Amino acid sequence: MSSDQATALPLAREASYKPFLNWVSVLALIYLLIVAVSVIGSGFKVALGGQSNALFTFATNPFLGLIVGTVATALIQSSSTTTSIVVGLVAGGLPVVTAVPIIMGANIGTSITNTLVSAGYVADKEEFRRAFSAATVLDMFNIIAAAIFLPLEILFHPLERLSLALGSLLLEEGSLSMKGLNFVSIATAPTAKLIIHSTHILPTPFNGILQIVLGIALIFFSIYFVSKLLKQLLVGKTKDILHTAIGRGPLMGIFSGTVMTMLVQSSSTTTSLMVPLAGSGVFGMAEIYPFTLGANIGTCVTALLAATAVTGATALPALEIAIVHFLFNFIGVILIFGIPFMRGLPVLGAESLAAAASEHKAVALIYVAGVFFVIPAVCLGISLLF
């Protein structure tokens, strides 16, 4: 055997083991995500001494909750992170009614990522127009969905009530333990308790604050590396699947977007993949629009996974807010995409904005800064003054 062959064998073995090790790492990171939510819930209770409402007094106004969710997610660039943290806060005592608008805002804020990706095509007017319209169609959809559901939620609480009914079906009567999902809590409890006990070196409420910080750090860590690993494992296959599946009609496009986003745990990743395909003219809005709607639905799996970490009296509210996230996106797709005269509104808004931005590049900058940062910050500042 030659020296080259001898060197090639270990490299081949390493290459064959690497995907397996990456999948094991993905499972470990999802485990950490669920642990992190438990730690945040515990820390929130300890830090506030049961007075969780006091911390979010400023967000009890639903419009402020929407702004908080939008700005936080725009800064983090991950609705999965925001919604997982919100599940942890609800587990710690944050009222579901306060959390619902924050979840809606998270949907709007997550759209900034693919909008920023479209900036890569700014040098070519036509490519930028296509890319920017593909990037902002999800913005338009989420803004329209929030404009419809937020007033309805303020007046009648349909999402909150429906999620409560569905959540109750998944929980055993009286005990509030998760049916069929208890193994998750059993598996994650030892690690969560170990982290919580390690903070007892500090006095209350500082140990609770440390738990919240550690939990949020774990969420950032796990979601960042899960997305990174899954991009390596799936991005090539994802592109192949997109080319074969996305052009088979709107329902198949929605299904493909849902499945792909469930796999990579990031709607930003899957929708950002579409921007280059749009910019290069491979796909038009007719194919991209349904796919992005599916991505909106698929991203809900992270909050549902996070909710499985919660047991006891707060298990139902935590599951309830995770279901609210799913219902908001799922019913939004049925309502807006399902009604013919409403279906074209996000496309019309995105294409009109893209046409203006392609003529005057400053429009794109003003749009991103205004919608995601300036307008929310001004509204938040005014509300805090009064």
C-alpha positions in Angstrom: 0.0 0.0 0.0 1.4 3.4 -1.0 1.8 6.2 1.5 -1.0 8.2 -0.3 -3.4 5.3 0.1 -2.5 4.9 3.8 -3.2 8.6 4.3 -6.5 8.4 2.4 -8.0 5.6 4.5 -8.2 7.6 7.8 -9.5 10.6 5.9 -12.3 8.5 4.3 -13.3 7.1 7.7 -13.3 10.6 9.2 -15.5 11.8 6.3 -18.0 8.9 6.8 -18.2 9.5 10.5 -18.6 13.3 10.3 -22.3 13.4 9.2 -23.2 11.0 12.1 -21.3 13.1 14.6 -23.0 16.2 13.3 -26.5 14.7 13.7 -25.5 13.7 17.3 -24.4 17.3 17.9 -27.8 18.6 16.5 -29.7 16.3 19.0 -27.4 17.5 21.8 -28.1 21.2 21.0 -31.8 20.6 20.8 -31.5 19.0 24.3 -29.7 22.2 25.5 -32.4 24.4 24.0 -35.1 22.6 26.0 -32.9 22.7 29.2 -32.4 26.5 28.6 -36.2 27.1 28.7 -36.5 25.3 32.0 -33.6 27.4 33.4 -35.2 30.7 32.2 -38.6 29.8 33.7 -37.0 29.0 37.1 -34.8 32.1 37.0 -37.8 34.3 36.1 -39.7 33.1 39.1 -36.8 33.5 41.5 -35.7 36.9 40.3 -39.1 38.4 40.5 -40.3 36.6 43.6 -43.6 35.8 41.9 -44.1 39.4 40.7 -43.5 38.6 37.0 -46.1 41.1 35.9 -44.2 44.0 37.2 -41.3 43.5 34.8 -43.6 43.6 31.8 -45.9 46.4 32.9 -44.7 48.5 29.9 -45.7 45.7 27.5 -49.2 45.1 28.8 -50.4 47.4 26.1 -50.7 45.0 23.1 -49.2 47.5 20.7 -46.1 47.8 22.8 -45.9 44.0 23.0 -45.9 43.9 19.2 -43.1 46.5 19.1 -41.0 44.7 21.7 -41.3 41.5 19.8 -40.4 43.2 16.5 -37.4 45.1 17.7 -36.0 42.2 19.8 -36.2 39.8 16.9 -34.8 42.3 14.4 -31.8 42.7 16.7 -31.4 39.0 17.4 -32.3 38.0 13.8 -34.0 34.9 15.0 -37.7 34.5 15.8 -36.9 31.0 17.1 -34.8 32.6 19.9 -37.4 35.2 20.7 -40.3 32.7 20.9 -38.2 30.2 22.9 -37.4 33.0 25.4 -41.1 34.0 25.6 -42.1 30.4 26.3 -39.6 30.5 29.2 -41.0 33.8 30.5 -44.5 32.5 30.3 -43.3 29.4 32.3 -42.0 31.9 34.8 -45.3 33.7 35.2 -45.6 36.2 32.3 -49.4 36.2 31.4 -50.3 34.7 28.0 -52.3 37.7 27.1 -49.2 39.8 27.4 -47.1 37.4 25.4 -49.4 37.0 22.4 -48.5 40.4 20.8 -44.8 39.8 21.4 -45.1 36.5 19.4 -46.8 38.5 16.6 -44.0 41.0 16.7 -41.4 38.3 16.5 -42.9 37.2 13.2 -42.4 40.6 11.8 -38.9 41.1 13.1 -37.6 37.8 11.7 -38.2 39.1 8.1 -35.2 41.5 8.3 -32.7 38.7 7.7 -33.7 37.9 4.1 -34.2 41.6 3.4 -30.6 42.2 4.3 -29.5 39.3 2.1 -31.2 41.0 -0.9 -28.8 43.9 -0.5 -26.1 41.7 -2.1 -27.8 42.3 -5.4 -27.9 46.1 -5.1 -25.4 46.6 -8.0 -27.7 45.2 -10.6 -31.1 47.0 -10.8 -33.2 44.2 -12.2 -31.7 41.5 -10.0 -32.1 43.7 -6.9 -35.7 44.3 -7.8 -36.4 40.6 -8.0 -34.4 39.8 -4.9 -35.9 42.6 -2.8 -39.4 41.8 -3.7 -38.8 38.1 -2.8 -37.3 39.2 0.5 -40.0 41.6 1.5 -43.1 39.5 0.6 -42.8 37.8 4.0 -42.6 41.2 5.7 -45.8 42.3 4.0 -47.6 39.1 4.8 -46.6 39.2 8.5 -47.6 42.9 8.8 -51.0 42.2 7.2 -51.5 39.2 9.5 -50.6 41.2 12.6 -53.0 44.1 11.4 -55.8 41.5 11.2 -55.2 39.4 14.3 -54.0 41.9 16.8 -57.3 43.9 16.9 -59.2 40.6 17.0 -57.1 39.4 19.8 -57.5 42.6 21.8 -61.3 42.4 21.4 -62.1 38.7 21.5 -58.9 36.7 22.3 -59.6 34.0 19.6 -56.0 32.7 19.5 -55.6 32.7 23.2 -58.9 30.8 23.7 -58.3 28.3 20.9 -54.7 27.6 22.1 -56.0 27.0 25.6 -58.5 24.5 24.4 -56.0 22.7 22.2 -53.3 22.8 25.0 -55.8 21.3 27.5 -56.3 18.3 25.2 -52.6 17.6 25.3 -52.4 17.7 29.1 -53.7 15.2 31.6 -56.5 16.5 33.8 -55.4 17.7 37.2 -51.7 16.8 37.0 -50.9 19.1 34.1 -48.2 16.8 33.0 -47.5 16.4 29.3 -49.2 13.4 27.6 -46.7 11.4 25.7 -44.0 14.1 26.2 -43.0 13.5 29.8 -39.9 11.7 28.7 -38.6 15.1 27.5 -38.9 16.7 30.9 -37.5 13.6 32.6 -34.5 13.6 30.3 -33.8 17.3 30.7 -34.6 17.8 34.4 -31.2 16.6 35.8 -29.2 19.0 33.6 -31.6 21.9 34.3 -31.4 21.3 38.0 -27.6 21.1 37.9 -27.4 24.5 36.2 -30.0 26.0 38.7 -28.1 24.6 41.7 -24.8 26.0 40.4 -26.3 29.6 40.7 -27.0 29.2 44.4 -23.6 30.6 45.2 -25.4 34.0 44.7 -28.1 35.3 47.0 -31.7 35.8 45.8 -32.7 37.5 43.5 -29.2 37.5 41.8 -29.2 33.7 41.5 -32.5 34.0 39.5 -31.0 36.7 37.3 -28.0 34.5 36.6 -30.3 31.6 35.7 -32.1 33.9 33.1 -28.7 35.0 31.6 -27.4 31.4 31.4 -30.7 30.2 29.9 -30.7 33.0 27.2 -27.0 32.3 26.5 -27.8 28.6 26.0 -30.7 29.4 23.7 -28.4 31.6 21.5 -25.7 29.0 21.6 -27.9 26.1 20.7 -29.9 27.8 17.9 -26.8 29.3 16.3 -25.0 26.0 16.1 -28.1 23.9 15.2 -28.6 26.2 12.2 -24.9 26.1 11.3 -24.7 22.3 11.5 -28.0 21.7 9.6 -26.9 24.1 6.9 -23.8 21.8 6.4 -26.0 18.7 6.5 -28.9 19.8 4.5 -28.2 22.9 2.4 -27.1 21.0 -0.7 -30.1 18.6 -0.4 -32.3 21.6 0.4 -31.5 23.3 -2.9 -32.1 20.1 -4.9 -35.4 19.5 -3.2 -36.4 23.1 -3.8 -35.8 22.8 -7.5 -37.9 19.6 -7.7 -40.7 20.6 -5.3 -41.2 24.3 -5.3 -42.5 24.5 -8.9 -45.3 22.0 -8.4 -48.0 24.5 -7.3 -48.7 26.7 -4.2 -49.7 23.8 -1.9 -46.5 21.9 -2.6 -44.6 25.2 -2.1 -46.2 25.7 1.3 -45.5 22.1 2.3 -41.9 22.3 1.1 -41.3 25.5 3.0 -42.8 24.0 6.2 -40.7 20.8 6.0 -37.4 22.6 5.2 -37.9 25.1 8.0 -38.8 22.3 10.5 -35.5 20.6 9.6 -33.2 23.6 9.8 -35.1 25.2 12.7 -34.8 28.7 11.1 -37.2 30.4 8.8 -34.5 33.0 8.1 -32.3 30.3 6.7 -34.9 28.8 4.3 -36.3 32.2 3.2 -32.8 33.6 2.7 -32.1 30.6 0.4 -34.9 31.9 -1.9 -33.4 35.3 -2.3 -30.5 34.3 -4.6 -32.9 32.0 -6.6 -35.2 35.0 -7.1 -32.4 37.5 -7.9 -31.0 35.2 -10.5 -34.5 34.7 -12.0 -34.6 30.9 -11.3 -38.0 31.3 -9.5 -40.6 34.0 -9.7 -42.9 35.3 -7.0 -45.6 32.7 -7.8 -43.2 30.0 -6.5 -41.4 31.9 -3.8 -44.5 33.4 -2.1 -46.0 30.0 -1.0 -42.7 28.7 0.1 -42.1 31.6 2.4 -45.5 31.1 3.9 -44.6 27.4 4.6 -41.4 28.7 6.3 -43.6 30.8 8.6 -45.4 27.7 9.7 -42.3 25.5 10.0 -40.5 27.9 12.4 -43.2 27.2 15.0 -41.6 23.8 15.9 -38.9 25.5 18.1 -41.4 27.0 20.5 -43.4 23.8 20.6 -40.1 21.9 21.5 -39.3 24.5 24.1 -42.7 24.1 25.7 -42.1 20.4 26.3 -39.6 21.4 29.0 -42.2 22.9 31.3 -44.0 20.9 33.9 -46.3 21.8 36.8 -48.8 24.7 37.0 -47.1 26.6 34.2 -47.0 23.7 31.7 -50.4 24.7 30.2 -49.6 28.4 29.7 -46.2 27.6 28.2 -47.8 25.1 25.8 -50.6 27.6 25.1 -48.2 30.4 23.9 -46.3 28.0 21.7 -49.6 26.9 20.1 -50.6 30.6 19.7 -47.4 31.0 17.6 -48.5 28.1 15.4 -52.1 29.2 15.1 -51.2 32.7 14.2 -49.1 31.5 11.3 -51.3 28.6 10.2 -54.6 30.5 10.3 -52.9 33.5 8.8 -51.9 31.4 5.8 -55.4 30.0 5.4 -57.0 33.4 5.7 -54.7 35.6 3.7 -53.6 33.1 1.0 -56.9 31.3 0.9 -59.1 34.3 0.2 -58.4 35.3 -3.5 -58.7 39.1 -3.1 -56.3 39.1 -0.1 -53.8 36.6 -1.6 -52.2 39.2 -3.8 -51.8 42.0 -1.2 -48.4 40.9 0.1 -47.1 40.4 -3.4 -48.5 43.8 -4.5 -46.8 45.5 -1.5 -43.5 43.7 -2.0 -43.3 44.4 -5.7 -44.3 48.0 -5.4 -41.6 48.5 -2.7 -39.0 46.7 -4.7 -39.8 48.8 -7.8 -39.2 52.0 -5.8 -36.1 50.6 -4.1 -34.5 49.5 -7.4 -34.9 53.1 -8.7 -33.8 54.8 -5.5 -31.6 52.6 -3.3 -32.2 54.8 -0.3 -35.8 53.5 -0.2 -34.5 50.1 0.9 -32.4 51.6 3.7 -35.2 53.8 4.9 -37.6 50.8 4.8 -35.4 48.5 6.9 -34.4 51.2 9.4 -37.9 52.6 9.6 -40.0 49.5 9.9 -37.7 47.5 12.1 -36.1 50.1 14.3 -37.0 53.8 14.1 -40.8 53.7 14.1 -40.9 51.0 16.8 -38.3 52.9 18.9 -40.2 56.2 18.6 -43.5 54.5 19.5 -41.9 52.8 22.5 -40.4 56.0 23.7 -43.6 58.0 23.4 -45.6 55.3 25.2 -43.1 55.2 28.1 -43.4 59.0 28.5 -47.1 58.6 29.2 
